[in-house]
């Protein structure tokens, strides 16, 4: 059928392909089932002709999607190193091999990669899309993605992946139904009444095609009616063949058809099935489902058993396919045989959600298995669930496995499950239970001959003590290292090295930082990504918590990049929270908001690990006077106080104290600060002690300045607000500087208001003005309405400066153009960069060009000469 009302999209796809001369591009085609996504992609591939090399892969509607399904299809087309690497199963090498295949030096035709039906994609495939998205700017490739938007809910991981693609490279193609006019034209050509066709199809291209192809003049009401009416005209052999093909998702290979080949030929001739080079299939998934659902349960199970038997005899079949058919055939033995194989295959390429689903299916069929077999399956399921973010499910599975190991008298198994219970309890925010289980694991494993399990139990205790800020972490870690070296276990040795180095760093031992850097290098070289990333996380979090933001900025960007490249999303979100804290402290509030919101978005993580992002966003909203600040801070507080670790409690207590001070409730601010103060003193972390002492003092409570306290907090509490302001200025913290200036004389408070107004901190500025009024002092007016209305709070003068930045003028040239001093222009440029939340003049100019036109055009000026 002619591709009506898709000509514009087809032309845009062609132009997008041409644009890849300057770097990769992404086309995202979406629409309901039957909207014509595949038809559009196919027509584009045909139109591209000899100018493009089209590689096509599709996701399948299996019970559990096969890992990297589309890439397996593409590897068959590409061959060579990609096919070899995908057989080996090492995900990093597979992704690199794909990039080499797409961007090799001998590419004569522009590569186009089509990935269809991403609403069925497995976790590893979605990781691949994100991986390609981050690298397409350097490749001349067009990536075409299709998905059903009516099957992708708000929590679907595909939405997170699509949102993370680089926006300048993405063009979206939402496909609307055909208009009544287009349906009428098609009906007229087929000699049918257009009104009834449009009424029953709603303009869905697939349904229109099926209705107009039906032999009868009447219009069937459903897809099922359409396809079954066609089947009714075929012989029993053809109907049997169609039923067989209907239970095979995507397509049935010729080798599966066997004696049904003759019936398949009749289906092809009757237009029920279509053929490709690799097999036969229904022309659309909706048609396949209609036939499959028309089968009786007994007949459907028998056909699945036939497919399973045929596939099991063939080498190299993806085990996910075998699991799918074994499940639907009701063959428990085959499920138990193939589901763990499919799970291990999925885990090898990082598809941990799919691995979890396979293990979960196997666990539904373990009634006749031994105690040891059931425990092993539960442990494998728990590990996969933990890696995929399901820590609550993993915790429950480990408890069940522990009971089975105890029943079987397996001491080492008991100890290992106790150690896992400890780790998973911590992730779920249950730190007391984590400590109890960790200590019990050590006692159990010390009752038998020492082995790697005991070394890991020691390291787990070291980690728990380190996270709680206890020096005993070093002793436990050194025990673990000694034992791990005895058994030659580098994995456990590096895990313990990170714990010991982190504990030393927190205790102020300079060598700790160097040891963490060394642990990162060793772990990265050994491919132990979790340990390598954890070393960077601990380096970065220490720098942030000790207000060493220059060091934090140097570590955070490469740390985020390292974790992203290895698709360690939990670490990425945690690091983004710390980067948001850093950006907020240094006045890049747009950047802080972006990082905090990115960290919070996506599936909910249990426990307090998103606390840094929640606190950063809550404090930002408090300062700006935006709604929802208290709610997000209290959400973080609930999990932080349950965990009772200073790394979570300290920021939450300080954030809530600041919020209530801004809200004009100093007593409540002091009370919130008190909640975390005792823990800060117990751990002895000077900067958390300082923050919480400051907010008690700011809330009107007398505070005895402890010996161990961050310098600027000591200075301001003791009355030297000038020195405190200078210290915050040295650290690049404009808001903190304004806070302590507001504690000074009227002139200093006026300067504080100037800073707060420049940052757009309207609520904080109102609070400072209220304090000035209480003193009986003159209150400087706030920003003009035009400034307040501007999306970034730029004054008229700052908008003039930004206009000249867009023109590319230097500060000296701007000073000459506006008849200002060079120093004044320096201040204006710094303010503009801060308000726009960008680090450079070039990025400020780019941000200016993106300003919505509803905010008014930038002031225009006659260009002057450049020197």
C-alpha angles and dihedrals in degrees: 000000000000115000098241123187092007098090093100092052090046091053092047091052089053091052090047089055090051090051090061087081084083097042141304125320135195128217116195112196115190138171144121123295108292094018092126102257094141092042091054092047091048093048090049092050090051093047091050087061115163095354095073137049104216118204113190130200132165139194118234131224093236123152086255114012116247112252113261090355097167092046091056088056091049093046090058089055096044101037118175121078094352093058091046094050095046089053089052090052102218103140100205091052091046093053092046091049090053091052090050090050092050099043104030119144093249099057106138095173127045109259118238117188115197118194111185132200099010090173084080095044123133122231094261092052091052089049087052091053090051090046092052092045091058092051105036094093087073097044130069094226134127112217113199115195125185130188142156107255091199090062097048111084127193093271096046111124090226090070091057091048094049091047090054096054114108103269098214090060098047129091118182124212111192107186115218123199117271115273122250088252093056093047089048091054092050092047091049091054089051092047095245135130107264099205095062093044094053093043094057098037102039087217094296103156095217093051091045090053093049095046093050091046093052114110095223123076092227120091114240113226099223143028088247091057090049098053097036091052088057093048091051090066093056131085121264090254091056092046089051090051092049091051090050093051090047092066092054109082116224100357144339116239118227091248090063096054100068111155091003092070093100092053090049090056090056090050090052092050091048094051094244093116134027128211133225134176090271103042148302130296145159113276091244137017091239090060092049092051092049091057095042092051091050090063120095115249091249093050092045092052091049092052091049088052089053091051091046092052092050094046095046090061093056121083121232098024113153105254090221088070091051091050091050094054094038090055095048091044089054091236103151094179092055091047091053090048099047106027095071089046091052090046093053091047090051093047091052090064096040097259091136095157090057090046089053091051092051093050091046090054091049090051089059088064102044098101093113097038125107123259091254093049092050092048092049092051092048091050092049090048091049093052093049092046091050092051091049093052098260096124094152091055090044091052092053092048092050090052090054091047090049091055091051093048089050090050090050094048093239102155096182091047090051091051094048092050091049089052090050090048087055094051094044093046089056092051089052091052096255099126097163092053088046092056093046093050092044093053091045090052090056092049092050095047093045087061091069134046111301116261142152090288090063091046090054091047089054090049091049090055089047089054093049092050091046092051089051091052095248123149090217086079088082095057094049091045094051090052089053093049093050093051095042091054090050090059096036093242107154093176093062093038092057092044089056093042090059091051095049094044092048092050091050091049091052090050090056096254104147093209089067093075093050090047091053091051090050092048090052092052093047094046094047091050090051093048092245094141097172093058093041092053094043090056090056092045091053092047091050097043091050091053092049095047091049090049092242093141097166090061091041092054091051092053104037101063095051090041092055090046091049093050094044092052088057094043093238093156096174091057091043092056092046092050092047088057091056092045089052088053090052095047091047091052092049096048100256093126096161089055092045092052092048093050095044093049091047090052093050096044121092132035115355115260115214120232129027100299094112089055097107091055094045093049093047093050092043093051091047092052091047093053094046094044093241121155122255098041096120093045095054093044092050090049089056091044094055092059096035095055091045089056092044095202119136094229087067103027097049098058093041094050092047092045094052091044091054091046094054093044090054089048090057097253104119094165092056090045090056091047092054091049091051090057092069101028098085091052091049090052091047093053093039098225104159099204096051088044088052096048094048094043089050094053093048088051092044088051090059101261120130111243127195103223107238121222092243107060137127110267102242091049092051091049097051095043089051089051102257096120092156092061091043090053090049091051092052090047089053089054092049094245108141098172094049088048090054091049093058094039086058086061090059135074125308094271092052091047090052088054089049090054090050089056094045093048090049091053092047091242092153098164094047090047091052090054092051091048089052090054090050091052089051088055090052091241128141109271116220112229119251128245118304117264091251090055093046090049094053111100091236098030095249117168120226090260092049089051089054090051090048091051090056091046087057088054088055098245121158122237090258091052091048090051091053093046094050096035092239133133117265090241092055091050090050089056092048093049092049090050092049092050091048095049093046090047095230131127101217143044091240092055090047089056091049091049090050091056090053095054110122112254090232088074091063130257121288112259110276122228136182107259113247132204119286121224 
